[in-house]
Structures are given as C-alpha cells and as structure tokens.
C-alpha cells in the first residue's frame, strides 16, 4: 500500500475518470442561470465554491468522514450513512448525480484495491460518492481530516475545471481561486473531522444550488451532466 500522502495526491488528481470530466459541481446550471454574467463577474465563481463548501460539500465531507469511521470500526453496513446523507440532500438531481459519481468511483476503487474494497462492498448496492470516498480513505490509511480535505478540494477543483470550459478565464486565475479557498477547505475539514455518527452529519440549506440542479436535470443545453 502506498503512503497516505501519495494516495491523497492521486485521489485529488483531476484526471481521474470521475468528477470533473462530466460533473461541474453545479457550476454549469448556475452559469446558465446568470452567474458570472458571461464572464463580466468572474468573482462570483469562487464565491459560489465557498458557498458550496459551507453547505453541500460540508454535508458530503461529513458523510465521508462518518463512513470512514464506520468502516474502520468494523461495521460494513453503510446504509445508515447513505440514508443520513440523503435526508440532508433535498435535491433529487444532486442525489442522482452523487450516486452516478459513486458508481464510477467505486468501480475505480475496486479495481485499485480489490481485496480491501471489492471483497467487502456489493457493487449492486448504490452508494453516493462521499460514502465511497470514506471507504477509500479507510482502506488507504487517510485520516478523517484528509478525507474531509479531499472532499472539499475535489469540489473546488471540479468547479474551477468546469469554469475553464464555461466562461472566458485565464487558467492562472483559476488556480488563484483554488489557492484562496484553501483556508475555507481547511476550516470545513477541521469542523467535520471529529464526527463519527450518521446523526452527526450537518445539514445546511442551499436552495438556489438545489433549484439550479433540478432545472439542469431537465435541459439538453449542457456540457456537463450535473
């Protein structure tokens, strides 16, 4: 098994066959609804990412942390974590996207760690991406805070990667946004890392993000599935 630091770097790689290739972390529907005003208000992109870190992503990171704890505690029943995450994710479109990402992520994880994960997880049972991420963190030696940071960073980099395709943007500017958001990722990770129970997972509303996701699910004018 590789060192946790190298595993963390690998799982944070935007080239993984999950996430930003088909998923914009909700940025595309927000842009279609007027965010950035065709590039005239680019500062709205990092502000959007920061809002997600405090709401949608915070809930997902907490679910990943709890799933990791449960797995390390010897409990392979992940349904309570999935149910808790679903109950705190009111948008059906966001849930559907996460389950789709979870399938891809689980396929990748079972291919990389067949004995540690493939032998213990039934791939026929739907799992959202944060729950799969927690399991991966458990079997690869990531601590709770690393798992939470990975969830936060992956969300931010998905948004920035999508922004490069959706609005006129200098890639260096996108990296400045990611760097500026590091403190927000750290703060979110510090907050959720101690959580151990499904009922501890926080629920913070993001009504406009939910509304944009629901509208996006029915449109054919899109580059990303979510």
PEBELLIN-V620784 format. One line per field, one symbol per residue. phi: phi as a letter, one per 40 degrees, with the letter a starting at -180 (. if undefined). psi: psi as a letter, one per 30 degrees, with the letter a starting at -180 (. if undefined). Layout:
phi = ???
psi = ???
This chain:
phi = .ccdcccccccccccdcbgccbbbfgcdccccchdgffgcbcccccccccccdcbdcdcccccccccccccccgcccccccccccccbbcccccccccccccccccccccccbcccbdcbbcccccbcdcccdccdcccbgccccccccccccccccccccccccbbcacdccccccdcccdcccdcccdccdccbbdccccbbcadccccccccccbcbcacbca
psi = klkeeeeeeefgkffkhlcfefkghgeeeeefffkfhhffifffeeeeeeeeefceeeeeeeeeeeeeeeeffgjgjfeeeeeeeefgifjeeeeeeeeeeeeeeeeeefeeieeeeeffkjffjkkleeeeeeeeeefggkleeeeeeeeeeeeefeeeeeefffljkkeeeeeeeeeffeeeeeeeeeefefkfkeffkljkkieeeeeeeeeefglfilelf.
